[in-house]
Structure formats: C-alpha cells, structure tokens
Amino acid sequence: MENMSKWNRTWVISLLMAVFISYPNLAWITCDISFIPDAEHAWYMLHFVGRFLYIWATMYVLLWVNFQKLEGKNLVQRLLPTAAVALVAY
C-alpha cells in the first residue's frame, strides 16, 4: 500500500511541477492567440499541449529515478544520475 501511495504522490508532484513550469505560457495564452492567425490556432494549442506533456514526462522520470532507483540520501550521490537523466531529456 505504501508503494502505491508513493506512485500516486510521484504523479501528482510531477503534474504540479509541469503546471508551474508551463504556467507563464498558460497565463499569456489568450494574448498569444490574439496575435496568431486563425489558421494557426490549432497548431499553437497542439504545440503547447505537447510541451506541457514533455515537461510532465521529464519531471515524472526525474522524480521516479530519485524515489525508486537511487538509494543514498546524499545530494552528491543523487546529483550525477539526476543530471544525466536531465541531459538526456533536454
């Protein structure tokens, strides 16, 4: 049961982090759409959703690696694997 709770918490944390990272773009979306031609609205929204999902997946993988795969509590032991995952993602 505790493992399932940890997974749910990981999903929620990664979703919240993705929302806060993409929030500045979300706050200006109405302004951006007003300057985009009507034919490109769907493409813009699709691009925004794609970026959001990419950020969400990246945050989830980083949290999953830190919660599930890394054993040590020391920052130095966690820094290199986390940096490697982040570099691959970006």
VMD Tcl script that builds the backbone (N, CA, C; Angstrom):
set m [mol new atoms 270]
animate dup $m
set s [atomselect $m all]
$s set {name element resname resid chain x y z} {
  {N N MET 1 A 0.818 -1.197 0.000}
  {CA C MET 1 A 0.000 0.000 0.000}
  {C C MET 1 A 0.864 1.264 0.000}
  {N N GLU 2 A 1.954 1.215 0.741}
  {CA C GLU 2 A 2.828 2.383 0.808}
  {C C GLU 2 A 3.469 2.662 -0.553}
  {N N ASN 3 A 3.824 1.592 -1.281}
  {CA C ASN 3 A 4.416 1.767 -2.599}
  {C C ASN 3 A 3.437 2.443 -3.559}
  {N N MET 4 A 2.157 2.054 -3.502}
  {CA C MET 4 A 1.142 2.663 -4.363}
  {C C MET 4 A 0.960 4.131 -4.000}
  {N N SER 5 A 0.995 4.450 -2.736}
  {CA C SER 5 A 0.877 5.837 -2.299}
  {C C SER 5 A 2.053 6.665 -2.816}
  {N N LYS 6 A 3.234 6.071 -2.828}
  {CA C LYS 6 A 4.407 6.774 -3.331}
  {C C LYS 6 A 4.259 7.049 -4.827}
  {N N TRP 7 A 3.706 6.093 -5.592}
  {CA C TRP 7 A 3.490 6.291 -7.030}
  {C C TRP 7 A 2.479 7.401 -7.278}
  {N N ASN 8 A 1.393 7.407 -6.537}
  {CA C ASN 8 A 0.386 8.456 -6.701}
  {C C ASN 8 A 0.974 9.819 -6.369}
  {N N ARG 9 A 1.740 9.867 -5.330}
  {CA C ARG 9 A 2.376 11.119 -4.934}
  {C C ARG 9 A 3.350 11.577 -6.029}
  {N N THR 10 A 4.077 10.648 -6.628}
  {CA C THR 10 A 5.009 10.982 -7.700}
  {C C THR 10 A 4.281 11.580 -8.890}
  {N N TRP 11 A 3.143 10.988 -9.273}
  {CA C TRP 11 A 2.356 11.519 -10.390}
  {C C TRP 11 A 1.854 12.925 -10.083}
  {N N VAL 12 A 1.349 13.115 -8.890}
  {CA C VAL 12 A 0.802 14.426 -8.525}
  {C C VAL 12 A 1.901 15.484 -8.476}
  {N N ILE 13 A 3.030 15.150 -7.892}
  {CA C ILE 13 A 4.135 16.104 -7.811}
  {C C ILE 13 A 4.627 16.467 -9.204}
  {N N SER 14 A 4.772 15.477 -10.085}
  {CA C SER 14 A 5.253 15.784 -11.432}
  {C C SER 14 A 4.244 16.615 -12.202}
  {N N LEU 15 A 2.959 16.351 -12.014}
  {CA C LEU 15 A 1.929 17.151 -12.685}
  {C C LEU 15 A 1.955 18.588 -12.188}
  {N N LEU 16 A 2.063 18.782 -10.886}
  {CA C LEU 16 A 2.111 20.136 -10.333}
  {C C LEU 16 A 3.358 20.893 -10.793}
  {N N MET 17 A 4.490 20.210 -10.842}
  {CA C MET 17 A 5.713 20.862 -11.305}
  {C C MET 17 A 5.573 21.270 -12.771}
  {N N ALA 18 A 4.986 20.413 -13.586}
  {CA C ALA 18 A 4.795 20.742 -15.000}
  {C C ALA 18 A 3.848 21.925 -15.159}
  {N N VAL 19 A 2.795 21.984 -14.344}
  {CA C VAL 19 A 1.858 23.106 -14.425}
  {C C VAL 19 A 2.563 24.401 -14.045}
  {N N PHE 20 A 3.353 24.394 -12.972}
  {CA C PHE 20 A 4.025 25.618 -12.556}
  {C C PHE 20 A 5.111 26.044 -13.531}
  {N N ILE 21 A 5.766 25.090 -14.187}
  {CA C ILE 21 A 6.776 25.445 -15.178}
  {C C ILE 21 A 6.124 26.040 -16.414}
  {N N SER 22 A 4.997 25.475 -16.834}
  {CA C SER 22 A 4.343 25.979 -18.046}
  {C C SER 22 A 3.325 27.074 -17.737}
  {N N TYR 23 A 3.147 27.447 -16.473}
  {CA C TYR 23 A 2.145 28.451 -16.117}
  {C C TYR 23 A 2.368 29.800 -16.793}
  {N N PRO 24 A 3.586 30.329 -16.877}
  {CA C PRO 24 A 3.735 31.617 -17.576}
  {C C PRO 24 A 3.216 31.552 -19.015}
  {N N ASN 25 A 3.446 30.447 -19.691}
  {CA C ASN 25 A 2.904 30.292 -21.044}
  {C C ASN 25 A 1.388 30.185 -21.002}
  {N N LEU 26 A 0.866 29.524 -19.999}
  {CA C LEU 26 A -0.580 29.349 -19.864}
  {C C LEU 26 A -1.259 30.684 -19.565}
  {N N ALA 27 A -0.604 31.526 -18.782}
  {CA C ALA 27 A -1.191 32.814 -18.424}
  {C C ALA 27 A -1.277 33.754 -19.625}
  {N N TRP 28 A -0.359 33.618 -20.576}
  {CA C TRP 28 A -0.331 34.508 -21.740}
  {C C TRP 28 A -0.963 33.890 -22.974}
  {N N ILE 29 A -1.598 32.733 -22.824}
  {CA C ILE 29 A -2.109 32.027 -23.997}
  {C C ILE 29 A -3.176 32.835 -24.742}
  {N N THR 30 A -4.024 33.562 -24.036}
  {CA C THR 30 A -5.055 34.351 -24.723}
  {C C THR 30 A -4.431 35.508 -25.492}
  {N N CYS 31 A -3.388 36.103 -24.924}
  {CA C CYS 31 A -2.688 37.181 -25.626}
  {C C CYS 31 A -1.966 36.640 -26.859}
  {N N ASP 32 A -1.333 35.495 -26.713}
  {CA C ASP 32 A -0.626 34.895 -27.843}
  {C C ASP 32 A -1.589 34.534 -28.966}
  {N N ILE 33 A -2.728 33.974 -28.605}
  {CA C ILE 33 A -3.699 33.560 -29.625}
  {C C ILE 33 A -4.262 34.763 -30.367}
  {N N SER 34 A -4.359 35.905 -29.698}
  {CA C SER 34 A -4.899 37.088 -30.371}
  {C C SER 34 A -3.976 37.588 -31.484}
  {N N PHE 35 A -2.686 37.286 -31.404}
  {CA C PHE 35 A -1.735 37.714 -32.427}
  {C C PHE 35 A -1.487 36.665 -33.507}
  {N N ILE 36 A -1.985 35.453 -33.281}
  {CA C ILE 36 A -1.762 34.361 -34.231}
  {C C ILE 36 A -2.927 34.327 -35.218}
  {N N PRO 37 A -2.656 34.127 -36.498}
  {CA C PRO 37 A -3.751 33.999 -37.472}
  {C C PRO 37 A -4.666 32.825 -37.127}
  {N N ASP 38 A -5.920 32.927 -37.495}
  {CA C ASP 38 A -6.912 31.901 -37.144}
  {C C ASP 38 A -6.513 30.511 -37.618}
  {N N ALA 39 A -5.867 30.429 -38.740}
  {CA C ALA 39 A -5.498 29.121 -39.286}
  {C C ALA 39 A -4.447 28.414 -38.434}
  {N N GLU 40 A -3.732 29.142 -37.615}
  {CA C GLU 40 A -2.650 28.546 -36.820}
  {C C GLU 40 A -3.014 28.324 -35.352}
  {N N HIS 41 A -4.237 28.583 -34.951}
  {CA C HIS 41 A -4.640 28.390 -33.544}
  {C C HIS 41 A -4.491 26.934 -33.112}
  {N N ALA 42 A -4.967 26.021 -33.946}
  {CA C ALA 42 A -4.905 24.600 -33.582}
  {C C ALA 42 A -3.455 24.143 -33.460}
  {N N TRP 43 A -2.610 24.577 -34.388}
  {CA C TRP 43 A -1.201 24.205 -34.329}
  {C C TRP 43 A -0.539 24.753 -33.065}
  {N N TYR 44 A -0.856 25.986 -32.695}
  {CA C TYR 44 A -0.302 26.584 -31.485}
  {C C TYR 44 A -0.736 25.802 -30.242}
  {N N MET 45 A -2.014 25.473 -30.156}
  {CA C MET 45 A -2.515 24.726 -28.994}
  {C C MET 45 A -1.897 23.332 -28.935}
  {N N LEU 46 A -1.749 22.680 -30.082}
  {CA C LEU 46 A -1.132 21.359 -30.125}
  {C C LEU 46 A 0.324 21.433 -29.661}
  {N N HIS 47 A 1.018 22.461 -30.086}
  {CA C HIS 47 A 2.400 22.662 -29.663}
  {C C HIS 47 A 2.477 22.918 -28.154}
  {N N PHE 48 A 1.561 23.713 -27.622}
  {CA C PHE 48 A 1.550 23.997 -26.188}
  {C C PHE 48 A 1.286 22.724 -25.378}
  {N N VAL 49 A 0.310 21.947 -25.802}
  {CA C VAL 49 A -0.009 20.692 -25.099}
  {C C VAL 49 A 1.173 19.730 -25.187}
  {N N GLY 50 A 1.825 19.678 -26.331}
  {CA C GLY 50 A 2.996 18.818 -26.479}
  {C C GLY 50 A 4.124 19.214 -25.538}
  {N N ARG 51 A 4.385 20.520 -25.431}
  {CA C ARG 51 A 5.417 20.985 -24.494}
  {C C ARG 51 A 5.036 20.649 -23.059}
  {N N PHE 52 A 3.765 20.834 -22.710}
  {CA C PHE 52 A 3.311 20.528 -21.358}
  {C C PHE 52 A 3.518 19.045 -21.040}
  {N N LEU 53 A 3.115 18.175 -21.964}
  {CA C LEU 53 A 3.262 16.735 -21.734}
  {C C LEU 53 A 4.734 16.327 -21.665}
  {N N TYR 54 A 5.572 16.961 -22.468}
  {CA C TYR 54 A 7.005 16.676 -22.422}
  {C C TYR 54 A 7.595 17.072 -21.069}
  {N N ILE 55 A 7.238 18.254 -20.581}
  {CA C ILE 55 A 7.727 18.698 -19.270}
  {C C ILE 55 A 7.205 17.769 -18.177}
  {N N TRP 56 A 5.932 17.376 -18.277}
  {CA C TRP 56 A 5.356 16.472 -17.295}
  {C C TRP 56 A 6.098 15.136 -17.280}
  {N N ALA 57 A 6.351 14.574 -18.435}
  {CA C ALA 57 A 7.054 13.302 -18.514}
  {C C ALA 57 A 8.478 13.423 -17.974}
  {N N THR 58 A 9.149 14.526 -18.289}
  {CA C THR 58 A 10.508 14.726 -17.796}
  {C C THR 58 A 10.533 14.825 -16.279}
  {N N MET 59 A 9.613 15.593 -15.710}
  {CA C MET 59 A 9.550 15.705 -14.250}
  {C C MET 59 A 9.227 14.357 -13.606}
  {N N TYR 60 A 8.319 13.621 -14.216}
  {CA C TYR 60 A 7.950 12.313 -13.673}
  {C C TYR 60 A 9.154 11.373 -13.681}
  {N N VAL 61 A 9.880 11.329 -14.782}
  {CA C VAL 61 A 11.047 10.447 -14.862}
  {C C VAL 61 A 12.102 10.861 -13.840}
  {N N LEU 62 A 12.343 12.157 -13.703}
  {CA C LEU 62 A 13.328 12.614 -12.718}
  {C C LEU 62 A 12.907 12.250 -11.294}
  {N N LEU 63 A 11.637 12.437 -10.983}
  {CA C LEU 63 A 11.159 12.059 -9.648}
  {C C LEU 63 A 11.208 10.552 -9.447}
  {N N TRP 64 A 10.845 9.796 -10.485}
  {CA C TRP 64 A 10.857 8.338 -10.386}
  {C C TRP 64 A 12.275 7.837 -10.146}
  {N N VAL 65 A 13.238 8.385 -10.868}
  {CA C VAL 65 A 14.637 7.985 -10.677}
  {C C VAL 65 A 15.076 8.299 -9.256}
  {N N ASN 66 A 14.726 9.468 -8.757}
  {CA C ASN 66 A 15.149 9.842 -7.404}
  {C C ASN 66 A 14.436 9.045 -6.319}
  {N N PHE 67 A 13.160 8.714 -6.518}
  {CA C PHE 67 A 12.427 7.970 -5.493}
  {C C PHE 67 A 12.683 6.471 -5.547}
  {N N GLN 68 A 12.777 5.910 -6.729}
  {CA C GLN 68 A 12.815 4.457 -6.867}
  {C C GLN 68 A 14.217 3.891 -7.091}
  {N N LYS 69 A 15.010 4.548 -7.882}
  {CA C LYS 69 A 16.272 3.949 -8.315}
  {C C LYS 69 A 17.482 4.344 -7.474}
  {N N LEU 70 A 17.483 5.524 -6.910}
  {CA C LEU 70 A 18.645 5.974 -6.151}
  {C C LEU 70 A 18.443 5.684 -4.674}
  {N N GLU 71 A 19.456 5.059 -4.072}
  {CA C GLU 71 A 19.325 4.617 -2.685}
  {C C GLU 71 A 19.832 5.630 -1.669}
  {N N GLY 72 A 20.898 6.326 -1.979}
  {CA C GLY 72 A 21.524 7.205 -1.000}
  {C C GLY 72 A 20.731 8.472 -0.735}
  {N N LYS 73 A 20.905 9.001 0.437}
  {CA C LYS 73 A 20.245 10.253 0.798}
  {C C LYS 73 A 21.169 11.451 0.578}
  {N N ASN 74 A 22.409 11.184 0.213}
  {CA C ASN 74 A 23.394 12.223 -0.001}
  {C C ASN 74 A 23.130 12.917 -1.341}
  {N N LEU 75 A 23.199 14.243 -1.339}
  {CA C LEU 75 A 22.953 15.033 -2.544}
  {C C LEU 75 A 23.955 14.706 -3.646}
  {N N VAL 76 A 25.204 14.520 -3.287}
  {CA C VAL 76 A 26.239 14.247 -4.284}
  {C C VAL 76 A 25.966 12.922 -4.993}
  {N N GLN 77 A 25.474 11.922 -4.258}
  {CA C GLN 77 A 25.158 10.622 -4.869}
  {C C GLN 77 A 23.969 10.726 -5.814}
  {N N ARG 78 A 23.068 11.633 -5.585}
  {CA C ARG 78 A 21.890 11.795 -6.427}
  {C C ARG 78 A 22.118 12.768 -7.576}
  {N N LEU 79 A 23.081 13.648 -7.446}
  {CA C LEU 79 A 23.266 14.711 -8.418}
  {C C LEU 79 A 23.669 14.202 -9.799}
  {N N LEU 80 A 24.660 13.330 -9.885}
  {CA C LEU 80 A 25.124 12.859 -11.190}
  {C C LEU 80 A 24.078 12.049 -11.950}
  {N N PRO 81 A 23.413 11.064 -11.339}
  {CA C PRO 81 A 22.373 10.350 -12.102}
  {C C PRO 81 A 21.211 11.262 -12.513}
  {N N THR 82 A 20.834 12.185 -11.642}
  {CA C THR 82 A 19.748 13.104 -11.978}
  {C C THR 82 A 20.166 14.029 -13.120}
  {N N ALA 83 A 21.399 14.516 -13.070}
  {CA C ALA 83 A 21.897 15.373 -14.148}
  {C C ALA 83 A 21.974 14.607 -15.465}
  {N N ALA 84 A 22.360 13.344 -15.410}
  {CA C ALA 84 A 22.434 12.534 -16.633}
  {C C ALA 84 A 21.049 12.350 -17.255}
  {N N VAL 85 A 20.051 12.063 -16.435}
  {CA C VAL 85 A 18.686 11.915 -16.941}
  {C C VAL 85 A 18.190 13.236 -17.526}
  {N N ALA 86 A 18.462 14.333 -16.846}
  {CA C ALA 86 A 18.030 15.646 -17.326}
  {C C ALA 86 A 18.702 16.009 -18.646}
  {N N LEU 87 A 19.986 15.700 -18.776}
  {CA C LEU 87 A 20.697 15.984 -20.026}
  {C C LEU 87 A 20.142 15.160 -21.186}
  {N N VAL 88 A 19.808 13.913 -20.925}
  {CA C VAL 88 A 19.217 13.083 -21.977}
  {C C VAL 88 A 17.857 13.629 -22.379}
  {N N ALA 89 A 17.087 14.094 -21.406}
  {CA C ALA 89 A 15.754 14.616 -21.702}
  {C C ALA 89 A 15.813 15.907 -22.494}
  {N N TYR 90 A 16.788 16.743 -22.200}
  {CA C TYR 90 A 16.869 18.037 -22.888}
  {C C TYR 90 A 17.779 17.954 -24.079}
}
mol reanalyze $m
mol bondsrecalc $m
mol representation Tube
mol addrep $m
